[in-house]
Each structure stands twice: as structure tokens, then as C-alpha cells.
Amino acid sequence: MKTMWAPWRMEYILAEKEDGCIFCDALSADAELTLFRGPDTLVMMNKFPYINGHLLVAPVRHLSGLDQLDKHKMGELLATVDRSVEILKRVMCPDGFNVGLNLGKVAGAGVEEHLHFHIVPRWFGDTNALTVFADVRVIPEHLKATYDNLKPQFSKLDLGRPKN
């Protein structure tokens, strides 16, 4: 088995966290990097992405576990994840995705008190030794440029319409 080191994550893990909840803060009208605010869900860009297009999808309600969602809200959350993947496919043309959630600090949840999914687009060849040997991540597009490319698509997001 090969090991890939990600030493930059330790800096984030050990750093002082800002007061408040990033997901609740993302609901404000002037929140940067928020792509979508719906009645039950929100989509925002990860401020510390693993790669371009790394999105976070969360319920609007501040809760920490899947068992706190009723079936309707769970469906809305997964529909938002699905539509977000659809938009990323159309705009960024990735070869695949990592999609998941971390429940609890021990599982890697950086914000364990507000449930959220990570959507990480992946391309063939998007990993390289530079990260391992030089402690440097290569993110080829500025976060704001990625936001500007994605925002118009999320502005059209209508979870009420059936998926094609």
C-alpha cells in the first residue's frame, strides 16, 4: 500500500476556528462563495479546496446528523448534491467525483456541528508528487474565477423541477 501525505491539512486542523458556523453564515445575502440558497439546502465553495470546484452542500437547518433529517429534507439534500454534480459536469468536465460526508470529528468532519457533503471533482492526472515532496497544492484556477463560472448555473437551479 502506498501512502500519500497531506501535511497542509494539519495546519487547518490545528488552527483556531472562527466563531460561528460557516454554513449558517453562508445564508446571509452578502456571503462570499455561496452558490445556492434554497428553502432547505445550500451550496458553497470550499474556501480550502482539495481541487477546483470542491463544493460543500448542507441543509439550511443547523444539525449534525442524518437522523435529524426527515425523509423530505433528506431527499432535498441528495437532490441538491445530484444537481451540483450535474452542474460541475457541464461546466468543468471532470472525469469523476469523490462525494461524501464525514460524521463526527474522528471521521474527519471539520465542521461537525453542521452536516455537509463534500463534492470533489476529479480529473485523470490531477494528483502529482509536487504535493508530497514540496508541500504545495496546485489549484490551476483562482477561487473567484471558479465561482464566477459556476454561479450562473446555480442561479438557474430549480429543485422543484424533475431531473431530465
Secondary structure, DSSP 8 states (H G I E B T S, - for coil): ------THHHHHHHS---SS-HHHHTTSTT-TTEEEE-SSEEEEE-SS-SSTT-EEEEESS--S-GGGS-HHHHHHHHHHHHHHHHHHHHHH--SEEEEEE--SGGGT-SSTTS--EEEEEE-TT---HHHHHHS-----S-HHHHHHHHHHHHHT--TTS---
